[in-house]
């Protein structure tokens, strides 16, 4: 009877230990499932000094590492997005600077050269007419001498605005350089 009692008690203890280990394994398995879904915030409370306890500590450390890595990657992703936005803004400004006169905001010489080639080809293809007006401001040196270059710049901007307002929407005005403007009148 004693042997039977010891055997039954041993089986009960073994059964309870097996059930407890099965529950611990289920918790670890659940943590793996969460990690597989990208959730690294789940931790396992298991401070036992056995293989399952060691596995729990390793999994907790790994989850912590992955959470920190994700946070670092997200921060870097935001940083790169900002850098890309800044780069696009710089490229836009450079593109404008390459084709736009900074004083008047009108197209510049490079833009004019592109536009005149297109306008000539279109006029030839449609057997249309094209007028090209070169405008040079006389006496700008006198304005600069009397009012300084700021006064001359103000006059150049004003002339650019007046030219822009006096042409049709289909026409084209550009500042070539200094006090020189050009207007393309199509058809």
Secondary structure in CASP SS format (residue, H / E / C, confidence):
PFRMAT SS
TARGET T0000
AUTHOR 0000-0000-0000
METHOD secondary structure of the structure
MODEL  1
X C 1.00
X H 1.00
X H 1.00
X H 1.00
X H 1.00
X H 1.00
X H 1.00
X H 1.00
X H 1.00
X H 1.00
X H 1.00
X H 1.00
X H 1.00
X H 1.00
X H 1.00
X H 1.00
X H 1.00
X H 1.00
X H 1.00
X H 1.00
X H 1.00
X H 1.00
X H 1.00
X H 1.00
X H 1.00
X H 1.00
X H 1.00
X H 1.00
X H 1.00
X H 1.00
X H 1.00
X H 1.00
X H 1.00
X H 1.00
X H 1.00
X H 1.00
X C 1.00
X C 1.00
X C 1.00
X C 1.00
X C 1.00
X C 1.00
X C 1.00
X C 1.00
X C 1.00
X C 1.00
X C 1.00
X C 1.00
X C 1.00
X C 1.00
X H 1.00
X H 1.00
X H 1.00
X H 1.00
X H 1.00
X H 1.00
X H 1.00
X H 1.00
X H 1.00
X H 1.00
X H 1.00
X H 1.00
X H 1.00
X H 1.00
X H 1.00
X H 1.00
X H 1.00
X H 1.00
X H 1.00
X H 1.00
X H 1.00
X H 1.00
X H 1.00
X H 1.00
X H 1.00
X H 1.00
X H 1.00
X H 1.00
X H 1.00
X H 1.00
X H 1.00
X H 1.00
X H 1.00
X H 1.00
X H 1.00
X H 1.00
X H 1.00
X H 1.00
X H 1.00
X H 1.00
X H 1.00
X H 1.00
X H 1.00
X H 1.00
X H 1.00
X H 1.00
X H 1.00
X H 1.00
X H 1.00
X E 1.00
X C 1.00
X C 1.00
X C 1.00
X C 1.00
X C 1.00
X C 1.00
X E 1.00
X C 1.00
X H 1.00
X H 1.00
X H 1.00
X H 1.00
X H 1.00
X H 1.00
X H 1.00
X H 1.00
X H 1.00
X H 1.00
X H 1.00
X H 1.00
X H 1.00
X H 1.00
X H 1.00
X H 1.00
X H 1.00
X C 1.00
X C 1.00
X C 1.00
X C 1.00
X E 1.00
X E 1.00
X E 1.00
X E 1.00
X E 1.00
X E 1.00
X E 1.00
X C 1.00
X C 1.00
X C 1.00
X H 1.00
X H 1.00
X H 1.00
X H 1.00
X H 1.00
X H 1.00
X H 1.00
X H 1.00
X H 1.00
X H 1.00
X H 1.00
X H 1.00
X H 1.00
X H 1.00
X H 1.00
X H 1.00
X H 1.00
X H 1.00
X H 1.00
X H 1.00
X H 1.00
X H 1.00
X H 1.00
X H 1.00
X H 1.00
X H 1.00
X H 1.00
X C 1.00
X C 1.00
X C 1.00
X C 1.00
X C 1.00
X E 1.00
X E 1.00
X E 1.00
X E 1.00
X E 1.00
X E 1.00
X C 1.00
X C 1.00
X E 1.00
X E 1.00
X E 1.00
X E 1.00
X E 1.00
X E 1.00
X E 1.00
X C 1.00
END
